């Protein structure tokens, strides 16, 4: 049995988020695996608030749009109590959140309120060949014939992101249900079925093995980090992230 590089670094599971980050920004992925935690931005609050609010609205048919928006505002207040994020950014994301909820009430909930919701925020666990740790995730909605993940967007989208296809492929493998991703924007809702799950799972597996190879280089996670190099021009790197990365990569 081969050595488990994930275990050496106290990593007992992977997620679609981790592997998608490794594919797009590998240095950031390694930075987070080193134990660093960056502050969650207000755009993440938007996704969380929309998910929770619409799940409640789906469960309670009498919930009105106004009540749903009020609930989302309360969630934003809770998030902001523990954050130092610029209030103007919070205000902007709350506005987008409100419009996304209105859009969902108009374009999404009328179809879904007639379906029986089997589960929400359900945990899944999937093993992929040769990857020694499981993939863990949480789907948004589960029905008898489909598993659904909700994504908020500030603008319209015409095609599902490849990263989301990989994520939904895991949900399909875990639940045996056809996967769908729903993009909710202030002006529209678009739903896409995810096909070719086998290919997306294989890409996820290949990326996970590549990550394991990097982690096998050393028992010191910072040594593994330095096999890569951060791209500070990319929007994902906040000032806080760059400050921490400069210590690990010894950048002046």
PyMOL commands that set and color helices and strands:
alter all, ss='L'
color gray80, all
select helices_A, chain A and resi 5-8+16-24+26-33+42-59+65-81+87-107+109-112+162-175+197-215+221-225+239-249
alter helices_A, ss='H'
color red, helices_A
select strands_A, chain A and resi 13-14+119-126+134-142+146-152+178-184+189-193
alter strands_A, ss='S'
color yellow, strands_A
deselect
rebuild
show_as cartoon
